[in-house]
Amino acid sequence: MPRTGPGSAAKKTLIWLGVIFAALALLLGGGSMWSNASWTPKLALDLEGGTQMILAPEVQGGDNEITAEQLDQAVEIIRQRVDGSGVSEAEISTQSNRNVVVSLPGVPDAETRELIQASAQMEFRPVLAGGGGQGAAVTDPTPAEQLPTPSAEPTDKSDTNWITPELQTEFETTDCLNPDTIANAEQAPADQPMVACEPGTAGKYILGPVEVPGADISTASFGIAQSSNGVSTGQWAVNIDFNDEGTDAFRGVTERLITFKGDPRNQFAIVLDGQIISAPTVNNVITDGNAQITGTFTQESAKALSEQLKYGALPISFDIQSEQQVSATLGADQLRMGIIAGLIGLILVAVYSLFQYRALGFVTIASLVVAGVLTYLAIAILGWSQNYRLSLAGVAGLIVAIGQTADSFIVYFERIRDELRDGRGLVSAVDTGWKRAKRTVLASKAVNILAAVVLYFVAVGNVRGFAFTLGLTAVADLIVVFMFTHPTMVLLARTKFFGEGHRFSGLDASRLGAVPLYRGAGRMREPGDAPALRGKNKAAAKEAERRMTIAERRLAEKHDSMAGSGRSSEKDGE
């Protein structure tokens, strides 16, 4: 049977690395054909310029008093909205303790604009009448003659006695197919019923007073729904987690609505800015505050609804007071200087590698190139898929990473050289040196990644971009060291130029001060042998002496002392 040696395994590893690069290139190239993917990374506000919007906050109920806490919360939630799908490097701040200034790179699309401007008047209201349409032809899901007539004071928030003649008339005249109706939708006071449209289904509803405010939502997410026995249903679902107040309130709502099965009042509506974003029916009593909305969701629609629920609990709404295009604060000149600085650093690392390691330095250069291409593809793909934008701080992270990446190769090469100094052959030195070096490399990169993760989560703005690129390059470094640098060394160790220790290979054992373990004539290497080479090769002897451990140096001194005493005795005997 054929045996798979280290050389074959190294070739397979390099092939797999090539497959990874091809897959990334195909992903990016394919994305550029059917969507907005680009081979050029997206740039942040400081490098590209963008759009600046000044938002004027409006408190529900017409109160002009806005607290500092409300404004701070507004800034934080808008930042979460903008950065919800990635590091977009937006700048969000307050102006004169009154307005919120949002600066976005590029030109924001309609979805982003609506997400920023959307007020946080999210509410859960019970459905009193109406329903969802399935097409544009549906305007009145519930005929006017079927609407109940109020006869007494309502006893709960699902009571149809909330429907007054005025509300009934409003329902009849509201056209949910008219874009102006959707655009001008207004939120009713929390203790009053309202008429609302569901734009996605052309549905029209009469809703009761607020049952649960949006502020009682702890978080929301989306994923594939599972049945009660844990089996995947293959359908997308939106998950909602309530806080303690929301859990108690929502339990009461579901206990009441579950009794209206087959009736529109079995539904509750999630209302944001006067529009219904979802109106699910109640199938079970929710007692633990963990609700799940299922239906005809796609991945995109489930994600959109979960983000609206997660970031919709803003206590104030916003009106875009002004909007203007802003130029790059740093511009192309600063980006060019940053790239030049990176190239200078790369050239210095290359010069040092060639000076220190000779031909072996080309492995360092090739590894840096591979790491750079891998990082570039990752940044471009993240820009397309996650809206990641590269800022000048991110460029600084890439420049800093050049030295950290080169450090991994130096650790590995020095371990190989140490093994050669111990008298091993190159093939054995590469194998043994890798076993020892990879532990150091893994520990070093683990520290780098941990520092980047901590910095990313505790920082905001451009600093997060620096942390992100620093962590990304650390991961790329590990991939390159394990899948390119080491396999390449395994293959080079089996070539004549490196294997026989050519003087320009950087792995010439004699120039490294190596002394074979077996010296011939039954003699083994001794601690004092390395300095004895001083006359033949001073550079090698000096290097070997410098590499000695304390124990070896003491043994060498003892050996020299004994040898000196022997020579003195011989001289006295003469």
C-alpha positions as CSV (number, residue, x, y, z in Angstrom):
1,M,0.0,0.0,0.0
2,P,1.3,3.5,-0.8
3,R,2.4,5.5,2.2
4,T,1.5,9.1,2.7
5,G,4.6,11.0,3.9
6,P,5.0,14.5,5.2
7,G,5.7,15.7,1.7
8,S,2.4,14.4,0.3
9,A,0.5,15.8,3.3
10,A,2.2,19.2,2.7
11,K,1.1,19.2,-0.9
12,K,-2.4,18.4,0.1
13,T,-2.5,21.2,2.6
14,L,-1.3,23.7,-0.1
15,I,-3.9,22.4,-2.4
16,W,-6.6,23.0,0.2
17,L,-5.3,26.5,0.7
18,G,-5.7,27.1,-3.0
19,V,-9.2,25.7,-2.9
20,I,-10.0,28.2,-0.1
21,F,-8.7,31.1,-2.2
22,A,-10.6,29.9,-5.2
23,A,-13.8,29.7,-3.2
24,L,-13.4,33.2,-1.8
25,A,-12.7,34.6,-5.3
26,L,-15.7,32.8,-6.7
27,L,-17.9,34.0,-3.9
28,L,-16.8,37.6,-4.5
29,G,-16.9,37.3,-8.3
30,G,-20.3,35.6,-8.2
31,G,-21.7,38.2,-5.8
32,S,-20.5,41.0,-8.1
33,M,-22.6,39.5,-10.9
34,W,-25.9,39.1,-9.1
35,S,-25.7,41.7,-6.3
36,N,-23.7,44.7,-5.2
37,A,-20.5,42.8,-4.4
38,S,-17.3,44.5,-5.4
39,W,-13.6,43.6,-5.5
40,T,-12.9,46.9,-3.9
41,P,-13.4,47.1,-0.2
42,K,-15.9,49.7,1.1
43,L,-14.4,52.7,2.7
44,A,-15.6,54.5,5.8
45,L,-16.7,58.0,6.3
46,D,-13.2,59.4,7.0
47,L,-11.9,58.0,3.7
48,E,-14.9,58.2,1.3
49,G,-17.1,60.9,2.7
50,G,-20.9,60.4,2.9
51,T,-24.2,61.8,4.2
52,Q,-24.8,63.8,7.3
53,M,-28.3,63.9,8.7
54,I,-29.5,66.1,11.6
55,L,-32.4,64.5,13.4
56,A,-34.8,66.5,15.5
57,P,-36.2,64.3,18.3
58,E,-39.9,64.5,19.1
59,V,-41.3,63.1,22.4
60,Q,-44.5,61.2,22.3
61,G,-47.5,63.4,23.4
62,G,-46.0,66.7,22.2
63,D,-43.8,67.3,25.3
64,N,-40.8,69.3,24.2
65,E,-38.8,68.3,27.3
66,I,-36.2,65.7,26.4
67,T,-33.9,64.4,29.1
68,A,-30.2,63.7,28.6
69,E,-30.9,60.1,29.4
70,Q,-33.4,59.9,26.6
71,L,-31.0,61.5,24.1
72,D,-28.2,59.2,25.1
73,Q,-30.4,56.2,24.7
74,A,-31.4,57.5,21.3
75,V,-27.8,57.8,20.2
76,E,-27.0,54.3,21.4
77,I,-30.0,52.7,19.7
78,I,-29.4,54.6,16.5
79,R,-25.8,53.4,16.5
80,Q,-27.0,49.8,17.0
81,R,-29.5,50.2,14.2
82,V,-26.8,51.5,11.8
83,D,-24.2,49.0,12.9
84,G,-26.6,46.1,13.3
85,S,-25.3,44.3,10.2
86,G,-21.6,45.1,10.6
87,V,-19.0,47.7,11.3
88,S,-20.2,50.6,9.1
89,E,-18.0,53.2,10.8
90,A,-20.9,55.6,11.2
91,E,-20.4,58.7,13.4
92,I,-23.4,59.5,15.7
93,S,-23.4,62.3,18.2
94,T,-25.6,64.9,19.8
95,Q,-25.7,68.6,18.8
96,S,-26.3,71.3,21.4
97,N,-27.9,68.7,23.7
98,R,-30.9,68.7,21.5
99,N,-30.4,67.2,18.0
100,V,-28.8,63.9,16.9
101,V,-26.2,64.1,14.1
102,V,-25.8,60.9,12.1
103,S,-23.0,60.8,9.5
104,L,-22.9,57.7,7.3
105,P,-20.4,56.7,4.7
106,G,-21.6,56.8,1.1
107,V,-25.3,57.4,0.3
108,P,-27.6,55.4,2.6
109,D,-30.3,53.4,0.9
110,A,-34.0,53.8,1.6
111,E,-34.0,50.9,4.1
112,T,-31.2,52.4,6.2
113,R,-32.8,55.8,6.1
114,E,-36.1,54.5,7.3
115,L,-34.4,52.5,10.0
116,I,-32.7,55.6,11.4
117,Q,-35.8,57.8,11.2
118,A,-38.2,55.2,12.6
119,S,-39.5,56.2,15.9
120,A,-39.4,53.8,18.8
121,Q,-43.1,54.0,19.6
122,M,-43.4,50.3,19.3
123,E,-46.4,48.8,20.9
124,F,-48.3,45.5,21.2
125,R,-52.0,46.1,20.7
126,P,-54.9,43.6,20.5
127,V,-56.8,43.3,17.3
128,L,-60.5,44.2,17.6
129,A,-61.6,43.9,14.0
130,G,-60.2,43.7,10.5
131,G,-57.7,41.3,8.9
132,G,-54.8,40.9,6.5
133,G,-55.1,41.0,2.7
134,Q,-53.3,38.7,0.3
135,G,-53.1,41.1,-2.6
136,A,-53.5,44.7,-3.8
137,A,-57.1,44.2,-4.5
138,V,-58.1,43.8,-0.9
139,T,-59.1,47.2,0.7
140,D,-61.8,46.3,3.3
141,P,-61.0,42.9,4.9
142,T,-64.0,43.4,7.2
143,P,-67.2,45.0,5.7
144,A,-68.5,47.9,7.7
145,E,-71.8,46.3,8.4
146,Q,-70.0,43.5,10.2
147,L,-68.3,45.8,12.6
148,P,-69.9,45.8,16.1
149,T,-71.6,48.7,17.6
150,P,-70.5,49.9,21.0
151,S,-73.1,49.3,23.7
152,A,-71.3,49.8,27.0
153,E,-68.0,50.8,28.5
154,P,-65.2,48.3,27.5
155,T,-64.2,45.8,30.2
156,D,-60.8,44.9,28.8
157,K,-58.5,45.9,26.0
158,S,-60.0,43.3,23.6
159,D,-63.5,44.5,24.1
160,T,-65.2,45.6,20.9
161,N,-66.9,48.4,22.8
162,W,-63.8,50.3,22.1
163,I,-65.0,50.7,18.5
164,T,-66.9,54.0,18.4
165,P,-68.8,55.4,15.4
166,E,-66.0,57.8,14.7
167,L,-63.5,55.0,14.7
168,Q,-65.7,52.9,12.5
169,T,-66.0,55.8,10.0
170,E,-62.2,56.1,10.0
171,F,-61.8,52.4,9.3
172,E,-64.2,52.7,6.4
173,T,-62.4,55.6,4.8
174,T,-58.8,54.5,5.3
175,D,-57.2,53.3,2.1
176,C,-54.3,51.0,3.0
177,L,-53.2,50.8,-0.7
178,N,-52.5,54.6,-0.8
179,P,-48.8,55.3,-0.2
180,D,-49.7,58.6,1.5
181,T,-51.8,56.7,4.0
182,I,-48.7,54.6,5.0
183,A,-46.4,57.6,5.0
184,N,-48.6,59.8,7.1
185,A,-49.6,57.1,9.7
186,E,-49.8,58.3,13.2
187,Q,-49.6,56.5,16.5
188,A,-52.6,56.9,18.8
189,P,-52.2,57.5,22.5
190,A,-51.4,54.4,24.5
191,D,-54.8,54.3,26.2
192,Q,-56.9,54.8,23.0
193,P,-57.8,52.5,20.1
194,M,-56.6,53.2,16.5
195,V,-56.9,52.2,12.9
196,A,-53.7,50.9,11.4
197,C,-52.5,49.3,8.1
198,E,-50.1,46.4,7.5
199,P,-48.3,47.5,4.4
200,G,-46.9,44.1,3.5
201,T,-50.3,42.4,3.3
202,A,-52.6,45.4,2.5
203,G,-54.3,44.5,5.7
204,K,-56.5,47.0,7.7
205,Y,-57.2,46.6,11.4
206,I,-58.9,48.3,14.3
207,L,-56.7,47.9,17.3
208,G,-57.3,48.3,21.1
209,P,-55.1,50.2,23.6
210,V,-51.5,49.2,24.2
211,E,-51.0,45.9,26.0
212,V,-47.2,45.8,26.1
213,P,-44.9,48.7,25.3
214,G,-41.9,48.0,23.0
215,A,-39.6,49.0,25.9
216,D,-40.4,45.7,27.6
217,I,-38.6,43.7,24.8
218,S,-35.2,42.6,26.1
219,T,-34.0,41.3,22.7
220,A,-35.1,39.6,19.5
221,S,-33.5,37.2,17.1
222,F,-34.4,35.0,14.1
223,G,-33.7,31.5,13.0
224,I,-35.1,28.2,11.9
225,A,-38.2,27.2,13.9
226,Q,-38.3,24.0,15.9
227,S,-41.2,21.9,16.9
228,S,-42.0,21.0,20.5
229,N,-39.8,17.9,20.3
230,G,-36.9,19.8,18.9
231,V,-37.2,18.8,15.3
232,S,-36.4,21.6,12.7
233,T,-39.5,22.7,10.7
234,G,-37.5,24.3,8.0
235,Q,-39.4,27.6,8.4
236,W,-37.9,30.9,9.5
237,A,-39.2,32.3,12.7
238,V,-38.7,35.4,14.9
239,N,-38.0,35.0,18.6
240,I,-38.9,37.7,21.2
241,D,-37.6,37.8,24.8
242,F,-39.5,40.1,27.2
243,N,-38.2,41.5,30.5
244,D,-40.0,40.8,33.8
245,E,-42.7,43.4,33.3
246,G,-43.2,42.3,29.7
247,T,-43.4,38.7,30.6
248,D,-46.2,39.3,33.1
249,A,-48.1,41.5,30.7
250,F,-47.7,39.3,27.7
251,R,-48.8,36.2,29.7
252,G,-52.1,38.0,30.5
253,V,-52.6,39.0,26.9
254,T,-52.1,35.5,25.5
255,E,-54.4,34.0,28.2
256,R,-57.2,36.3,27.0
257,L,-56.5,36.1,23.3
258,I,-56.3,32.3,23.2
259,T,-60.0,32.2,24.0
260,F,-60.9,34.0,20.7
261,K,-59.8,31.3,18.3
262,G,-61.5,31.7,14.9
263,D,-62.1,35.4,15.6
264,P,-59.9,38.4,14.5
265,R,-59.5,39.1,18.2
266,N,-57.2,36.0,18.4
267,Q,-54.5,38.3,16.9
268,F,-52.3,41.0,18.4
269,A,-50.6,43.6,16.3
270,I,-47.0,44.9,16.7
271,V,-47.2,48.6,15.8
272,L,-44.2,50.8,14.9
273,D,-44.7,54.4,13.9
274,G,-48.4,53.9,13.4
275,Q,-47.9,50.9,11.0
276,I,-48.4,47.3,11.7
277,I,-45.2,45.3,11.1
278,S,-46.7,42.0,12.1
279,A,-50.1,40.7,13.3
280,P,-49.7,37.1,14.4
281,T,-52.3,34.9,16.0
282,V,-52.0,33.4,19.4
283,N,-51.7,29.6,19.5
284,N,-50.5,29.1,23.0
285,V,-50.3,30.9,26.4
286,I,-46.8,32.3,26.8
287,T,-45.8,32.2,30.4
288,D,-42.0,32.5,30.3
289,G,-41.7,35.6,28.2
290,N,-40.1,33.8,25.3
291,A,-42.4,34.1,22.3
292,Q,-41.9,32.9,18.7
293,I,-43.6,34.3,15.6
294,T,-43.8,31.9,12.7
295,G,-45.4,32.2,9.2
296,T,-44.4,32.7,5.6
297,F,-41.0,34.4,6.5
298,T,-38.0,34.4,4.3
299,Q,-34.6,34.8,5.9
300,E,-34.6,38.5,4.9
301,S,-38.0,39.3,6.2
302,A,-37.3,37.4,9.5
303,K,-34.1,39.3,9.9
304,A,-35.8,42.6,9.2
305,L,-38.6,42.0,11.7
306,S,-36.2,40.9,14.4
307,E,-34.1,44.0,14.0
308,Q,-37.2,46.2,14.2
309,L,-38.2,44.5,17.4
310,K,-34.7,44.6,18.8
311,Y,-34.0,48.2,18.1
312,G,-37.5,49.6,18.1
313,A,-37.7,50.5,21.8
314,L,-36.6,54.1,21.5
315,P,-38.5,56.5,23.7
316,I,-38.5,59.3,21.2
317,S,-39.2,59.6,17.5
318,F,-37.1,61.6,14.9
319,D,-37.7,64.0,12.0
320,I,-34.9,64.6,9.5
321,Q,-34.3,68.3,9.9
322,S,-31.5,68.6,7.3
323,E,-29.5,66.3,5.1
324,Q,-26.3,67.1,3.2
325,Q,-23.3,65.4,1.5
326,V,-20.0,65.7,3.3
327,S,-16.5,65.3,1.9
328,A,-14.0,62.8,3.3
329,T,-12.5,64.2,6.5
330,L,-9.1,62.6,5.6
331,G,-9.4,61.9,1.9
332,A,-7.4,60.1,-0.7
333,D,-4.1,61.8,0.3
334,Q,-4.2,60.3,3.9
335,L,-5.2,56.9,2.5
336,R,-2.3,57.1,0.1
337,M,0.1,58.0,2.9
338,G,-1.2,55.1,5.0
339,I,-0.7,52.7,2.1
340,I,2.8,54.1,1.5
341,A,3.6,53.6,5.2
342,G,2.4,50.0,5.0
343,L,4.5,49.4,1.9
344,I,7.6,50.9,3.6
345,G,7.0,48.6,6.6
346,L,6.6,45.6,4.2
347,I,9.8,46.5,2.4
348,L,11.7,46.8,5.7
349,V,10.5,43.4,6.8
350,A,11.5,42.0,3.4
351,V,15.0,43.5,3.6
352,Y,15.5,42.3,7.1
353,S,14.2,38.8,6.2
354,L,16.6,38.5,3.2
355,F,19.5,39.9,5.2
356,Q,18.9,37.6,8.2
357,Y,17.6,34.5,6.4
358,R,18.9,34.8,2.9
359,A,16.8,32.6,0.5
360,L,14.7,31.6,3.4
361,G,13.5,35.2,3.6
362,F,11.6,34.6,0.3
363,V,9.3,32.3,2.3
364,T,8.6,35.1,4.7
365,I,7.8,37.4,1.8
366,A,5.6,34.9,0.1
367,S,3.8,34.2,3.4
368,L,3.1,37.9,3.9
369,V,1.7,38.2,0.4
370,V,-0.6,35.2,0.9
371,A,-1.7,36.7,4.2
372,G,-2.3,40.0,2.6
373,V,-4.4,38.6,-0.3
374,L,-6.4,36.5,2.2
375,T,-7.1,39.5,4.4
376,Y,-8.0,41.7,1.3
377,L,-10.5,39.1,0.1
378,A,-12.1,38.8,3.5
379,I,-12.5,42.6,3.9
380,A,-14.0,42.8,0.4
381,I,-16.5,40.0,1.1
382,L,-17.4,41.4,4.5
383,G,-18.0,44.8,2.9
384,W,-20.5,43.2,0.5
385,S,-22.2,40.8,2.9
386,Q,-22.0,42.6,6.3
387,N,-21.5,46.3,5.2
388,Y,-18.1,46.4,6.8
389,R,-16.2,49.6,5.9
390,L,-12.5,50.2,6.1
391,S,-11.4,53.3,8.0
392,L,-8.0,54.8,8.4
393,A,-7.9,53.2,11.9
394,G,-8.6,49.9,10.2
395,V,-5.7,50.5,7.8
396,A,-3.5,51.2,10.8
397,G,-4.5,47.8,12.2
398,L,-3.4,46.2,8.9
399,I,-0.1,48.0,9.1
400,V,0.5,47.0,12.7
401,A,-0.3,43.4,11.7
402,I,2.6,43.2,9.2
403,G,5.1,43.0,12.1
404,Q,2.9,40.6,14.1
405,T,2.5,38.3,11.1
406,A,6.3,38.3,10.3
407,D,6.9,37.5,14.0
408,S,5.2,34.1,13.6
409,F,7.5,33.2,10.7
410,I,10.6,34.3,12.6
411,V,9.6,32.2,15.6
412,Y,9.3,29.2,13.4
413,F,12.6,29.8,11.4
414,E,14.6,30.3,14.6
415,R,13.3,27.1,16.0
416,I,14.5,25.3,12.9
417,R,17.8,26.9,13.2
418,D,18.1,25.9,16.8
419,E,17.4,22.3,15.8
420,L,20.2,22.5,13.2
421,R,22.6,23.9,15.8
422,D,21.8,20.8,17.9
423,G,23.1,18.7,15.0
424,R,19.8,17.6,13.4
425,G,19.3,17.2,9.7
426,L,17.0,19.8,8.0
427,V,14.1,17.4,7.5
428,S,14.2,16.5,11.2
429,A,14.8,20.1,12.2
430,V,11.7,21.3,10.3
431,D,9.5,18.6,11.9
432,T,10.8,19.1,15.4
433,G,11.0,22.9,15.2
434,W,7.4,23.0,14.0
435,K,6.2,21.0,17.0
436,R,7.8,23.4,19.3
437,A,7.2,26.7,17.4
438,K,3.4,26.1,16.8
439,R,2.7,26.2,20.5
440,T,4.4,29.6,20.8
441,V,2.6,30.9,17.6
442,L,-0.8,29.7,18.9
443,A,-0.2,31.3,22.3
444,S,0.9,34.6,20.7
445,K,-2.1,34.7,18.3
446,A,-4.6,33.8,21.0
447,V,-3.4,36.8,23.0
448,N,-3.7,39.0,19.9
449,I,-7.2,37.8,19.1
450,L,-8.3,38.2,22.8
451,A,-7.0,41.7,22.9
452,A,-8.8,42.5,19.6
453,V,-12.1,41.1,20.8
454,V,-12.0,42.9,24.1
455,L,-11.1,46.2,22.4
456,Y,-13.9,45.7,19.8
457,F,-16.6,45.2,22.4
458,V,-15.5,48.0,24.8
459,A,-14.8,50.6,22.1
460,V,-17.0,52.5,19.5
461,G,-16.5,54.1,16.1
462,N,-13.1,53.9,14.4
463,V,-11.4,52.1,17.3
464,R,-13.7,49.2,16.7
465,G,-12.4,49.2,13.1
466,F,-8.8,49.0,14.3
467,A,-9.7,46.1,16.6
468,F,-11.6,44.3,13.9
469,T,-8.7,44.4,11.4
470,L,-6.2,43.4,14.1
471,G,-8.2,40.4,15.0
472,L,-8.9,39.5,11.3
473,T,-5.2,39.6,10.4
474,A,-4.4,37.4,13.5
475,V,-6.8,34.7,12.2
476,A,-5.4,35.1,8.7
477,D,-1.8,34.7,10.1
478,L,-2.8,31.4,11.7
479,I,-4.2,30.1,8.5
480,V,-1.1,31.1,6.5
481,V,1.4,29.7,9.0
482,F,-0.4,26.3,9.3
483,M,-1.5,26.0,5.7
484,F,1.3,27.7,3.7
485,T,4.5,28.5,5.6
486,H,4.9,25.1,7.3
487,P,4.0,23.0,4.3
488,T,6.3,25.1,2.1
489,M,9.2,24.4,4.6
490,V,8.4,20.7,4.6
491,L,8.8,20.7,0.8
492,L,11.8,23.0,0.7
493,A,13.6,20.8,3.2
494,R,13.6,18.0,0.6
495,T,15.2,20.1,-2.1
496,K,18.9,20.0,-2.8
497,F,19.4,23.7,-2.3
498,F,18.0,23.9,1.2
499,G,18.4,20.2,2.2
500,E,22.2,20.3,1.7
501,G,22.5,23.7,3.4
502,H,23.6,25.9,0.6
503,R,25.5,29.0,1.9
504,F,22.7,31.3,0.6
505,S,19.8,29.2,1.8
506,G,19.9,30.6,5.3
507,L,20.1,27.1,6.7
508,D,23.8,26.4,6.3
509,A,24.6,24.4,9.5
510,S,28.3,25.4,9.5
511,R,27.5,29.1,9.4
512,L,25.0,28.6,12.2
513,G,27.6,27.2,14.4
514,A,26.2,23.7,14.4
515,V,28.4,20.8,15.7
516,P,27.3,17.2,14.7
517,L,26.2,15.0,17.5
518,Y,28.7,12.3,16.3
519,R,32.2,13.7,15.8
520,G,33.7,10.5,14.3
521,A,36.2,8.0,15.7
522,G,33.7,7.1,18.5
523,R,33.6,10.6,19.8
524,M,30.4,12.4,20.6
525,R,29.8,16.2,20.7
526,E,30.9,17.9,23.9
527,P,30.0,21.3,25.3
528,G,33.4,22.6,24.6
529,D,33.5,21.7,20.9
530,A,31.6,24.7,19.7
531,P,34.2,27.3,20.9
532,A,37.0,25.1,19.5
533,L,35.8,25.9,16.0
534,R,36.8,29.5,16.5
535,G,39.9,29.2,14.3
536,K,38.0,27.6,11.4
537,N,34.9,29.7,11.4
538,K,34.8,32.6,13.8
539,A,31.3,33.7,12.9
540,A,29.9,30.2,13.4
541,A,31.8,29.7,16.7
542,K,30.6,33.0,18.0
543,E,27.0,32.2,17.1
544,A,27.3,28.8,18.7
545,E,28.7,30.3,21.9
546,R,26.0,32.9,22.0
547,R,23.3,30.2,21.7
548,M,24.7,28.2,24.7
549,T,22.5,27.7,27.7
550,I,23.9,28.5,31.1
551,A,24.6,24.8,31.9
552,E,26.4,24.3,28.6
553,R,28.5,27.4,29.1
554,R,29.5,26.2,32.6
555,L,30.4,22.8,31.2
556,A,32.4,24.4,28.4
557,E,34.3,26.6,31.0
558,K,35.0,23.5,33.1
559,H,36.2,21.6,30.0
560,D,38.5,24.5,29.0
561,S,39.8,24.7,32.6
562,M,40.6,21.0,32.7
563,A,42.2,21.2,29.2
564,G,44.3,24.2,30.4
565,S,45.4,22.3,33.5
566,G,46.5,19.4,31.4
567,R,48.6,21.6,29.1
568,S,50.2,23.2,32.2
569,S,51.1,19.8,33.6
570,E,52.6,18.7,30.4
571,K,54.7,21.9,30.2
572,D,55.9,21.4,33.8
573,G,56.9,17.9,33.0
574,E,59.0,19.0,30.2
